[in-house]
Amino acid sequence: MDTDPALPSLFIPHGGGPCFFMDDPQGMWTPLADYLRGLPASLARKPKAILVVSGHWETRGFSFTGGENPPLLFDYYGFPPHTYELRYDAPGDPDLAKRAAALLVDAGFAAGVDYERGWDHGVFVPLKVAFPDADIPVVEMSLDRSLDPALHIAAGRALAPLRDEGVLIVGSGMSFHNMRAYGDPRALPYSQAFDQWLTGAAAAEPAERARLFAGWADAPAGRVLHPREEHLIPLMVAAGASSAPGEHDFGGTVMGTRISGYRFG
């Protein structure tokens, strides 16, 4: 039995495309990059593996990358050529993929392992900043295409035992994701209102948190910030994996909008 402290589950903003590996003269992404770089030191122990729930992969049921050396998927467009040459050579973890899928199946979910799929930028971009040595095995988890928040909270609950086994569960998305509203000054007060609501919901006791998150679309400006919620749903998995109130772990302003990250102990 693993007697070391359980790792937290996290929800991290993963930025915009390969933003951390481009010129940033205004320092827009600097605070978020600093936060990501500080994550290893904030953990009680080095993870044995990292399970990343990405807002960029949707399947029928849940799926986990099972390759020993998954390739990178450069699923962003119109960026400088060098950003398509990035490398992140962390190993995969087929055993973790099978273990995670089995936990979900045992809890009544449809889940399986995809041995061919690579890691999208919701995985390799933030991990390349946070864990640059690429020496920790990584598995990516998909979202169920229903994007049902209650379903993903329950899935996170089923995966919670992994935290006691040394696995860091990371929801990778954005707390604000309306591509048309970035840079629009009218979006700031909407993003602040939703951010305040989201932080309060994350800090609630688990049952109340689940109720609030399930009704996220009725939160202040919910659908303004998330016309489609795939970048918010990874938060539900991270929250579901914890029975403790969440903490506001990062806050910043990007392209005139408020974004946040959360930690669940």
Buried (B, 14 or more C-beta within 10 A) or exposed (E): EEEEEBBBBBBBBBBBBBBBBEEEEEEBBEBBBEBBBEBBEEBEEEBBBBBBBBBBBBBEBBBBBBBEEBEBBBBBEEBEEEBEEBEBEBBBBBEBBBBBBEBBBEEEBEBBBBBEBBBBBBBBBBBBBBBEEBEBBBBBBBBBEEBBBBBBBBBBBBBBBBBBBBBBBBBBBBBBBBEEBBEEEEBBEBBBBBBBBBBBBBBBEBEEBBEBBBEBEEBBBBBBBBEEBBBBBBBBBBBBBBEEBBBBBBBBBBBBBBBBBBBBB
